[in-house]
Amino acid sequence: MYSSPLQAYETVNKTTMSGREIEAAVLNQAALKLKDCQDNWNADDRDERLTAALEFNQQIWSILQGELVKADNPLPQQIRQNLLTLSAFIDKRIFEIMAFPSPEKLNIVIDINRNIAAGLIQAASAER
């Protein structure tokens, strides 16, 4: 039995979502974590929440990088290369934010996560 309705929903949601939908959900979650930090920049626990949000984003993009370099990745080479270039930019921006935190610097990472997620959702819908 599930301890909460949210946990039950998340379990069912994960089992009924396609791979692209899951990737989109994770990218949206990452964007939301950053947006929450940005919206609550002066909160007492900002540093801890910002570090957690940045590390979450870094993990997601590291996983994406790993998938993009696999020989059996089905994406066209040019798209893979573009996404790898984008992921390098994200890495650089995350390290920059860690070193010199600023709420404005979060905008580009939030926007990229949301745009990639929107593209994944659109692709998943087209596949149905």
MODELLER restraints for C-alpha pairs under 7 A, 6 or more apart:
rsr = mdl.restraints
at = mdl.atoms
rsr.add(forms.Gaussian(group=physical.xy_distance, feature=features.Distance(at['CA:2:A'], at['CA:8:A']), mean=5.70, stdev=0.5))
rsr.add(forms.Gaussian(group=physical.xy_distance, feature=features.Distance(at['CA:20:A'], at['CA:120:A']), mean=5.46, stdev=0.5))
rsr.add(forms.Gaussian(group=physical.xy_distance, feature=features.Distance(at['CA:20:A'], at['CA:121:A']), mean=6.69, stdev=0.5))
rsr.add(forms.Gaussian(group=physical.xy_distance, feature=features.Distance(at['CA:20:A'], at['CA:124:A']), mean=5.95, stdev=0.5))
rsr.add(forms.Gaussian(group=physical.xy_distance, feature=features.Distance(at['CA:21:A'], at['CA:120:A']), mean=6.58, stdev=0.5))
rsr.add(forms.Gaussian(group=physical.xy_distance, feature=features.Distance(at['CA:21:A'], at['CA:121:A']), mean=5.75, stdev=0.5))
rsr.add(forms.Gaussian(group=physical.xy_distance, feature=features.Distance(at['CA:21:A'], at['CA:124:A']), mean=6.46, stdev=0.5))
rsr.add(forms.Gaussian(group=physical.xy_distance, feature=features.Distance(at['CA:24:A'], at['CA:117:A']), mean=4.06, stdev=0.5))
rsr.add(forms.Gaussian(group=physical.xy_distance, feature=features.Distance(at['CA:24:A'], at['CA:118:A']), mean=6.95, stdev=0.5))
rsr.add(forms.Gaussian(group=physical.xy_distance, feature=features.Distance(at['CA:24:A'], at['CA:120:A']), mean=5.76, stdev=0.5))
rsr.add(forms.Gaussian(group=physical.xy_distance, feature=features.Distance(at['CA:24:A'], at['CA:121:A']), mean=6.30, stdev=0.5))
rsr.add(forms.Gaussian(group=physical.xy_distance, feature=features.Distance(at['CA:27:A'], at['CA:113:A']), mean=5.29, stdev=0.5))
rsr.add(forms.Gaussian(group=physical.xy_distance, feature=features.Distance(at['CA:27:A'], at['CA:114:A']), mean=6.73, stdev=0.5))
rsr.add(forms.Gaussian(group=physical.xy_distance, feature=features.Distance(at['CA:27:A'], at['CA:117:A']), mean=5.86, stdev=0.5))
rsr.add(forms.Gaussian(group=physical.xy_distance, feature=features.Distance(at['CA:28:A'], at['CA:113:A']), mean=6.40, stdev=0.5))
rsr.add(forms.Gaussian(group=physical.xy_distance, feature=features.Distance(at['CA:28:A'], at['CA:114:A']), mean=5.78, stdev=0.5))
rsr.add(forms.Gaussian(group=physical.xy_distance, feature=features.Distance(at['CA:28:A'], at['CA:117:A']), mean=6.33, stdev=0.5))
rsr.add(forms.Gaussian(group=physical.xy_distance, feature=features.Distance(at['CA:30:A'], at['CA:53:A']), mean=6.80, stdev=0.5))
rsr.add(forms.Gaussian(group=physical.xy_distance, feature=features.Distance(at['CA:30:A'], at['CA:56:A']), mean=6.64, stdev=0.5))
rsr.add(forms.Gaussian(group=physical.xy_distance, feature=features.Distance(at['CA:30:A'], at['CA:57:A']), mean=5.70, stdev=0.5))
rsr.add(forms.Gaussian(group=physical.xy_distance, feature=features.Distance(at['CA:31:A'], at['CA:110:A']), mean=4.69, stdev=0.5))
rsr.add(forms.Gaussian(group=physical.xy_distance, feature=features.Distance(at['CA:31:A'], at['CA:113:A']), mean=5.87, stdev=0.5))
rsr.add(forms.Gaussian(group=physical.xy_distance, feature=features.Distance(at['CA:31:A'], at['CA:114:A']), mean=6.52, stdev=0.5))
rsr.add(forms.Gaussian(group=physical.xy_distance, feature=features.Distance(at['CA:33:A'], at['CA:53:A']), mean=5.46, stdev=0.5))
rsr.add(forms.Gaussian(group=physical.xy_distance, feature=features.Distance(at['CA:34:A'], at['CA:53:A']), mean=5.75, stdev=0.5))
rsr.add(forms.Gaussian(group=physical.xy_distance, feature=features.Distance(at['CA:34:A'], at['CA:106:A']), mean=6.69, stdev=0.5))
rsr.add(forms.Gaussian(group=physical.xy_distance, feature=features.Distance(at['CA:34:A'], at['CA:110:A']), mean=6.63, stdev=0.5))
rsr.add(forms.Gaussian(group=physical.xy_distance, feature=features.Distance(at['CA:35:A'], at['CA:110:A']), mean=6.91, stdev=0.5))
rsr.add(forms.Gaussian(group=physical.xy_distance, feature=features.Distance(at['CA:37:A'], at['CA:46:A']), mean=6.51, stdev=0.5))
rsr.add(forms.Gaussian(group=physical.xy_distance, feature=features.Distance(at['CA:37:A'], at['CA:49:A']), mean=6.65, stdev=0.5))
rsr.add(forms.Gaussian(group=physical.xy_distance, feature=features.Distance(at['CA:37:A'], at['CA:50:A']), mean=5.91, stdev=0.5))
rsr.add(forms.Gaussian(group=physical.xy_distance, feature=features.Distance(at['CA:38:A'], at['CA:103:A']), mean=5.13, stdev=0.5))
rsr.add(forms.Gaussian(group=physical.xy_distance, feature=features.Distance(at['CA:41:A'], at['CA:103:A']), mean=6.80, stdev=0.5))
rsr.add(forms.Gaussian(group=physical.xy_distance, feature=features.Distance(at['CA:54:A'], at['CA:94:A']), mean=6.32, stdev=0.5))
rsr.add(forms.Gaussian(group=physical.xy_distance, feature=features.Distance(at['CA:58:A'], at['CA:91:A']), mean=6.73, stdev=0.5))
rsr.add(forms.Gaussian(group=physical.xy_distance, feature=features.Distance(at['CA:61:A'], at['CA:87:A']), mean=6.17, stdev=0.5))
rsr.add(forms.Gaussian(group=physical.xy_distance, feature=features.Distance(at['CA:65:A'], at['CA:84:A']), mean=6.24, stdev=0.5))
rsr.add(forms.Gaussian(group=physical.xy_distance, feature=features.Distance(at['CA:65:A'], at['CA:87:A']), mean=6.94, stdev=0.5))
rsr.add(forms.Gaussian(group=physical.xy_distance, feature=features.Distance(at['CA:67:A'], at['CA:73:A']), mean=6.79, stdev=0.5))
rsr.add(forms.Gaussian(group=physical.xy_distance, feature=features.Distance(at['CA:68:A'], at['CA:80:A']), mean=5.78, stdev=0.5))
rsr.add(forms.Gaussian(group=physical.xy_distance, feature=features.Distance(at['CA:90:A'], at['CA:109:A']), mean=6.60, stdev=0.5))
rsr.add(forms.Gaussian(group=physical.xy_distance, feature=features.Distance(at['CA:97:A'], at['CA:105:A']), mean=6.63, stdev=0.5))
